Amino acid sequence: MPYRPISRDLKLAAIRLYEREILPLDDILDIMTLSRSTFFRILGFWRDTGDVVVHRFGTIKGRPRLLNFDDIHYILQLVRLRPDWFLDELLDLLKTNRFISVHYVTIHRELQRAGVSYKKLKKIASERKEEAQNAYIAHISQYEPEEIGFIDETSKNEKTASRGYGRSKKGQRAIMRQRFVRGTRLSATALLTVNRIVASTVVEGSMNREMYLDFLEHHVVSVIPCLGSVLDITNLI
């Protein structure tokens, strides 16, 4: 008789018919289309385990992991406190502090399983004071968003618009001609509100003190009454 999968319900029905003596064994084998050896193998497994199939729920297949829960938790704590660790540095820390030696690829895979990815760092000034920041937030929150205007400055040159990533077929470089000379530098300063840019100016090169004060006097002061007289200047000269 060729191999075929036998459902759990069919196996249980055959055993119950046999144990309760509802039908003779030959009739059970004929109705269920089972061989004698298959039936007694199922019956033996039933009497040994109390079931007719092997349950594999919760069974971990494959090679056992080299890092246990505490090791992975240690790595995650390191990454949380300092996100810029290299894999070889994490490897040395594991070897020194956890007394376990693994390949750096193993560490990379465990970080992936934990939902940790490699990304660009968001850099925050170490000189920033959390107390002063919280005090500023508490003070500025007394105003409505429409009452506040922010002055900020940005600049560009011929290299600013160049992009670092492109597309090409696998195995081929993505080549594009771009300017390597900075060229003319333009600086833009604007007064921003929650709805729009109220005032702006663009100068060639960098803004100096005289230019900045001229922008404040002739462009910003005239629109301050419309904002509610709350002005946040990022770069005050």
PLY file of the C-alpha trace (Angstrom):
ply
format ascii 1.0
element vertex 237
property float x
property float y
property float z
element edge 236
property int vertex1
property int vertex2
end_header
0.00 0.00 0.00
1.58 3.35 -1.02
2.31 6.01 1.56
-0.44 8.54 2.19
-1.07 10.96 5.05
-3.69 9.77 7.53
-5.63 12.41 9.43
-5.78 12.40 13.22
-9.58 12.04 13.21
-9.35 8.89 11.08
-6.77 7.34 13.38
-8.85 8.09 16.48
-11.99 6.67 14.85
-10.20 3.42 13.99
-8.88 3.01 17.54
-12.27 3.71 19.14
-14.03 1.23 16.87
-11.43 -1.37 17.79
-11.25 -0.75 21.57
-15.05 -0.57 21.98
-15.42 -3.70 19.85
-17.96 -2.00 17.59
-16.50 -3.63 14.46
-14.09 -6.51 13.84
-10.52 -5.51 13.04
-10.72 -6.73 9.43
-13.79 -4.56 8.78
-12.10 -1.54 10.37
-9.02 -1.99 8.18
-11.18 -2.38 5.09
-13.37 0.66 5.81
-10.45 2.91 6.83
-8.17 1.57 4.09
-5.41 0.82 6.58
-2.84 -1.93 6.60
-2.51 -4.15 9.67
1.01 -2.92 10.43
-0.07 0.73 10.17
-3.02 0.16 12.49
-0.97 -1.54 15.20
1.73 1.14 14.90
-0.96 3.78 15.50
-2.42 1.74 18.36
1.00 1.36 20.00
1.65 5.07 19.77
-1.79 5.75 21.27
-1.12 3.50 24.27
2.36 4.98 24.82
1.56 8.69 24.51
-2.22 9.07 24.73
-2.40 10.55 21.24
-2.07 9.37 17.64
0.14 12.18 16.29
3.32 13.92 17.40
2.64 17.54 18.42
5.54 19.85 17.56
4.13 23.05 19.03
6.87 25.06 20.69
9.61 22.82 19.32
12.60 24.84 18.15
13.92 23.43 14.91
17.41 23.85 13.60
20.71 24.51 15.30
20.54 25.80 18.90
21.33 29.49 19.28
24.71 30.43 20.66
23.39 33.48 22.53
20.85 33.06 25.30
18.30 35.59 26.52
20.71 37.32 28.93
23.37 37.68 26.22
20.90 39.27 23.80
19.57 41.56 26.54
23.15 42.66 27.26
23.71 43.53 23.58
20.45 45.46 23.39
21.37 47.47 26.48
24.73 48.34 24.93
23.05 49.50 21.72
20.46 51.51 23.66
23.12 53.38 25.65
25.44 53.87 22.66
23.92 53.26 19.21
27.18 53.64 17.22
28.89 50.40 18.30
30.54 48.42 15.50
29.82 44.70 15.35
33.43 43.78 16.12
33.31 46.02 19.20
30.15 44.26 20.42
31.92 40.97 19.76
34.85 41.98 22.00
32.49 43.17 24.74
30.66 39.84 24.68
33.93 37.98 24.88
35.24 40.14 27.73
32.12 40.60 29.86
29.93 37.59 28.98
32.73 35.07 28.29
31.18 33.93 25.01
32.82 33.99 21.59
30.61 34.24 18.50
30.94 35.54 14.95
29.93 39.12 14.27
27.33 37.83 11.77
25.61 36.08 14.70
25.37 39.39 16.55
23.98 41.07 13.43
21.27 38.41 13.05
20.25 38.62 16.70
19.94 42.39 16.40
17.76 41.94 13.32
15.52 39.46 15.18
15.16 42.01 17.98
14.02 44.67 15.50
17.25 46.68 15.61
18.38 48.12 12.26
21.42 50.12 11.12
20.49 53.71 10.32
21.83 57.23 10.16
22.49 58.74 13.58
20.51 61.70 14.83
23.20 63.76 16.50
22.33 65.86 19.54
24.76 68.36 21.04
26.31 67.00 24.22
26.32 70.57 25.57
22.53 70.73 25.47
20.96 71.07 28.90
17.72 69.19 29.42
16.66 71.51 32.26
16.97 74.62 30.09
15.16 72.90 27.24
12.27 71.90 29.49
12.09 75.41 30.92
11.89 76.86 27.39
9.10 74.45 26.43
7.15 75.34 29.57
7.54 79.06 28.84
6.71 78.98 25.12
3.66 76.75 25.65
1.71 79.71 27.09
1.36 81.18 23.58
-0.88 80.06 20.76
0.92 78.63 17.69
-0.43 81.46 15.53
1.23 84.05 17.81
4.77 82.77 17.33
7.22 83.47 14.51
10.59 81.77 14.02
13.58 83.23 12.20
16.06 80.74 10.79
18.81 80.71 8.19
19.93 78.22 5.56
22.45 78.22 2.72
23.25 76.36 -0.50
25.92 76.11 -3.17
26.37 74.14 -6.39
27.08 70.91 -4.46
24.10 71.09 -2.10
21.61 69.54 -4.52
23.83 66.54 -5.37
22.41 63.18 -4.34
24.35 60.35 -2.80
22.22 57.40 -3.91
21.09 56.25 -7.38
19.93 53.16 -9.27
21.58 50.82 -11.76
21.57 47.12 -12.62
23.15 44.68 -10.20
26.89 44.43 -10.63
27.13 47.85 -12.32
28.08 51.18 -10.80
25.58 54.02 -10.83
27.62 56.83 -12.42
26.48 60.43 -12.76
28.43 63.59 -13.50
28.08 66.16 -10.74
29.76 69.42 -9.84
32.65 69.18 -7.39
33.17 72.94 -7.19
31.03 74.67 -4.58
30.46 77.72 -6.76
28.34 80.61 -5.54
27.01 80.39 -2.00
23.53 81.75 -1.33
22.16 82.37 2.17
18.44 82.62 2.85
16.83 83.95 6.02
13.09 83.74 6.61
10.42 84.42 9.20
8.28 81.30 9.48
4.87 80.95 11.08
2.62 77.96 11.52
0.86 78.79 8.24
3.45 80.29 5.90
6.67 82.23 5.37
5.89 85.84 6.26
9.19 87.51 5.29
12.37 86.33 3.61
15.60 87.52 2.05
18.40 85.93 0.03
21.98 87.23 -0.16
25.09 86.07 -1.95
27.63 84.65 0.47
26.99 84.65 4.21
24.84 87.13 6.11
26.77 89.55 8.26
25.56 91.66 11.17
24.50 94.63 9.04
22.48 92.45 6.65
20.78 90.65 9.51
19.82 93.86 11.30
18.54 95.32 8.02
16.34 92.26 7.52
14.95 92.60 11.05
14.28 96.32 10.69
12.72 96.45 7.22
11.08 93.03 6.85
10.37 91.55 10.29
9.38 94.48 12.49
6.56 95.49 10.16
4.82 92.10 10.46
5.42 91.40 14.16
2.09 92.97 15.28
0.29 90.43 13.10
1.99 87.59 14.98
1.27 88.71 18.51
4.81 90.04 19.16
6.36 86.63 19.99
9.55 86.13 17.98
12.00 83.23 18.26
15.38 84.02 16.68
17.60 80.96 16.21
20.82 82.68 15.09
21.09 86.05 16.81
24.13 88.05 15.76
0 1
1 2
2 3
3 4
4 5
5 6
6 7
7 8
8 9
9 10
10 11
11 12
12 13
13 14
14 15
15 16
16 17
17 18
18 19
19 20
20 21
21 22
22 23
23 24
24 25
25 26
26 27
27 28
28 29
29 30
30 31
31 32
32 33
33 34
34 35
35 36
36 37
37 38
38 39
39 40
40 41
41 42
42 43
43 44
44 45
45 46
46 47
47 48
48 49
49 50
50 51
51 52
52 53
53 54
54 55
55 56
56 57
57 58
58 59
59 60
60 61
61 62
62 63
63 64
64 65
65 66
66 67
67 68
68 69
69 70
70 71
71 72
72 73
73 74
74 75
75 76
76 77
77 78
78 79
79 80
80 81
81 82
82 83
83 84
84 85
85 86
86 87
87 88
88 89
89 90
90 91
91 92
92 93
93 94
94 95
95 96
96 97
97 98
98 99
99 100
100 101
101 102
102 103
103 104
104 105
105 106
106 107
107 108
108 109
109 110
110 111
111 112
112 113
113 114
114 115
115 116
116 117
117 118
118 119
119 120
120 121
121 122
122 123
123 124
124 125
125 126
126 127
127 128
128 129
129 130
130 131
131 132
132 133
133 134
134 135
135 136
136 137
137 138
138 139
139 140
140 141
141 142
142 143
143 144
144 145
145 146
146 147
147 148
148 149
149 150
150 151
151 152
152 153
153 154
154 155
155 156
156 157
157 158
158 159
159 160
160 161
161 162
162 163
163 164
164 165
165 166
166 167
167 168
168 169
169 170
170 171
171 172
172 173
173 174
174 175
175 176
176 177
177 178
178 179
179 180
180 181
181 182
182 183
183 184
184 185
185 186
186 187
187 188
188 189
189 190
190 191
191 192
192 193
193 194
194 195
195 196
196 197
197 198
198 199
199 200
200 201
201 202
202 203
203 204
204 205
205 206
206 207
207 208
208 209
209 210
210 211
211 212
212 213
213 214
214 215
215 216
216 217
217 218
218 219
219 220
220 221
221 222
222 223
223 224
224 225
225 226
226 227
227 228
228 229
229 230
230 231
231 232
232 233
233 234
234 235
235 236
